[in-house]
Amino acid sequence: MPNPELQTIATTLLERIQQFQPVVVTEDVGTVIEVGDGIARVSGLPTVQMSELVTFPDGTLGMAFNLEVDNVGVIIMGDYTDIREGDLVRRTGRIVSVPVGDALLGRVVDALGRPIDGKGPIRTDKYRPIERIAPGVVLRQNVDTPVQTGIKAIDAMIPIGRGQRELIIGDRQTGKTAIAIDTIINQKGKDLICIYVAIGQKRAQIRQVVATLERYGAMEHTIVVVASASEPAALQYIAPYAGCAMGEEFMEQGRDALVIYDDLSKHAWAYRQVSLLLRRPPGREAYPGDIFYLHSRLLERAARLANHWIIVPRDAPEGVTEGVDGQVYIGPLGRERAEERLKELGDGYEIRKKPGTGGSLTALPIVETLLGDVTAYIPTNVISITDGQIYLET
């Protein structure tokens, strides 16, 4: 007589086999054919996107940088000593992005937004790609509000407007970083959020800057992004764009932010390094041909966004985002059209600024000169991009 338990097990197994549905999973995988000096050449990955994150077997991240006919040039954002030829490289489907939002205030993070201050994880679910096209002309408005640096000579004679780009330029040890740090400290208790991006600096110097900000209570409104001299050139290359993305999040919420790039000379060196290793054609001073675009696309993202105006009933509650006529009027010209429309609607209505508009992102790039030579390649490039310069000398 058959065992009932065995019969039940056999019946269950038969049902499971009949219900089984095979699933085919396709995965885009490449193979490392060359690795060294923070660069990997990968065969395969025909559908990878520019600036897409890829992963190596040990979990190290890389960024697709050169898309060539038969291989992909990847810059490695971490330790590459354990990566070997023949290792498999997998796509992530994600463009390089960083966490953004108020959760980052008071924190010290690396170029990928990962905390390095020992204060635990950053609790945010908002991310932004590090690269973005700058706001167009129509989306901007005139600069009309100053950034108070706390330095009388600057605030009185050459004031910096919210949304402008002001270059701080000078030789080593002339006080460039000191001006930037003083500006951050002066924002305590005000409505300006600060992002300090340290590129290619010594860790001891960065620690001193963070300690100064903590001593004066300025870390409460500040984010520090670190890509020190000991880190891969890939992280030094993306750090300014990461800091800019963090600032853009506040700008698009209708708030004001200030981002300091300290300094873009070392940023250009890091870009030159990865470009030469990937055999991009060198130009003047061995910099690649798009070195101007490297900084122009970064600094053009600093802007004063136009206010958006809507017409609402006078007794409408705060925070209304829809106008009675369904229209949004953008900028000063839009305000004039809104006033004309208000006359047509008659009494009982008013013009209000739409919440979350009119924010700004101010940029203070720093460039180091050699023996006061402002006619060198990188200084002249950044001078031509910025709205004004603060020149320091001993």
ABEGO torsion letter per residue (X at the ends): XBBAAAAAAAAAAAAAAAABBBBBBBBBBBBBABBEGGBBBBBEGAABBBGBBBBBAAGBBBBBABBBAABBBBBBBEBAAABBBGBBBBBAGBBBBBBBEAAABGBBBBAAGBBAAGAEBBBBABBBBABBBBBBAAABBBBABBBBAGBAAAAAABBBBBGBBBBBBEBBGAGAAAAAAAAAAAABGBABBBBBBBBGBBAAAAAAAAAAAAAAGAAAABBBBBBBAABBAAAAAAAAAAAAAAAAAAAAAGBBBBBBBOBAAAAAAAAAAAAAAAGBBBBBGGBBAAAAAAAAAAAAABBBBBBBBBBBBAABBBGBABBAAGBBBBEAAAAAAAAAAAAAAEBGBBBBBBBGBGBBBBBBBBBBBBGGBAABAAAAAAAAABABBBBBBX
